[in-house]
Every structure is written in structure tokens, then in C-alpha cells.
Amino acid sequence: MLDSFKSVKQISIHDTQTYIDRSVYLPNVNELTIHDCGSISTSLNKILPLIQLNKLIINSKKFRFKDILNLINVTLNLKTFKWVLSFN
């Protein structure tokens, strides 16, 4: 059974597996923040439609540059992009 949360517009993800395991789909999300995740870009499309994202923030030094480029390539409506690198 797929749970759809139509009222959710913004999401902050720490691990996509949690959403996939619970069969969560977020059809109206347009703002996404990714925290401390590795390569998750292939899993993201299973929980939200990447094409409608207009704001993307990546707050992870584990995220590979190649994956960032791939993610930007499929987010055609992206207006704001921020990559936060903190070396603490």
C-alpha cells in the first residue's frame, strides 16, 4: 500500500530507505533538503517527482559531485540550488 501525502510541499531527507520501506510517496513536494546521505538520487524518484522540484539543498559531504550533476539534470524546474559543505 502506497501512502500519499498530498499536502507536503517541503521535505528534509536523511535516509531515503525509510521512505521506500514504508511506501511513502510525496507528489507535491517542490523543496528538498538532503542531509548526510550518500548516493540517493536513484531512490529519490520513488518517493517524489523530481521534475517539479524548484528548490534543492544538499547538506552532505558524502554526496558525490557526479550524483549532484545527475540530480540537477532531472530537476528541470530547479530555480534554487545550494550545496552546503561543512568540514567540522
N, C-alpha and C positions, 0 to 999 in steps of 0.2 A: 504494500500500500504506500502510495506516494503522498506525503503531506505537502501541501502548497500553502505558502504564507504570502498572500497577495498584498497585504498592507506593508510589508517590509520594503523599505527603499534603500537602506544603507546596512552594510554588514561588515563585520570585522572578523577575519578568519585566522585562527591559529593552527588549525589542522583540518583539512578537507575530509579526511576519513570519517570523522564524527558525523558530518552531514550525509555522506554517502551511505554509511552504515544504517542511518536512521531514515533513509529515503526522503530527505528534505529537498524540496525544490522551491526556489525563491524567484518567481517570474518577473517581479517588478523592481528588483534591485538595480540602481543606477550608480551607486557609490560603493566601492570595495576597498577595504584596507586589509593587507596581508601582513601578518606578524610572524617572524621567525619560522617560516616554512621553507622547505627546500623546493624542489621542482613539483609544483602542484597544478601547473597550467592545464594539463590534460584532464585533470579531475574537475576543474572549475566549471566547465561547460555542463557537467552533470547536475550541478546544483543551482546555476543561474545562467541566463542568456548573456554571454559576454558581449554580444553585438550592441546591446543597449547601454553598456556602461559609459558614463561620461566623466567619472572621476575614479582614479586608481592611485592608491598609495601603497607602496611596498616598503615595509619597515622590517627588513630582513637582510642580514649579510650572507645568509645561506642561499638566497635566490640567485641563480646563475644569470649572467648577462644575456646569454642566448635565449633563456626562457622569458626574460623580460621583453626582448625584441619580438619573440613569437606571440606573447600576450598582447603587446601593443598592436601587432599586425592584425589580430582578430577583433580588436575593440575599435571598430570603425567610427563610433560616435564619441570617442575619447576627447575630452576638452582639457582636462586637468590630469597631470601625471606628476607624482612626487616619489622619489626614491630616497629613503632615509637610511643613511649608513652611520651607525654609531659604533665606535671602536672602544668600548669600555672594558 
